[in-house]
Amino acid sequence: MQNSEKTELPFLAGVNGTGEPVFESLEVELLPDSPRHARIMKSPLLTRNIAAGDTIKLINPDTAEYELVSRSGNLCVRVFAKDDLSKLEQTLTSEIEKLGGSLDRQTERAFGL
């Protein structure tokens, strides 16, 4: 079995106020035994309908076109707030870790489990 390669790819996260697409860069693991397939490494903050461990087929990475091949069974929980989230993040992360989950992404006003 070959070593897998990790890279970042753009994913469509939505559109801004003027209708322009907004992209989120996510780390994926290219699967050496399945050409044009990749595994999502960490759950996104903005991109919907995918979570860590999901497998996708690369249709056109330049235009952020992918097809979901299989779900990992992981659930992506995203939390956004106007105020500091540190206490809530610590509490939720502790509880999620008891279930085998992890904190995948964190900013000052958002985090994803």
Summary of the structure (lengths in Angstrom):
residues: 113
radius of gyration: 15.2
end to end distance: 30.6
largest distance: 47.0
contacts: 286
relative contact order: 0.17
helix: 14%
strand: 40%
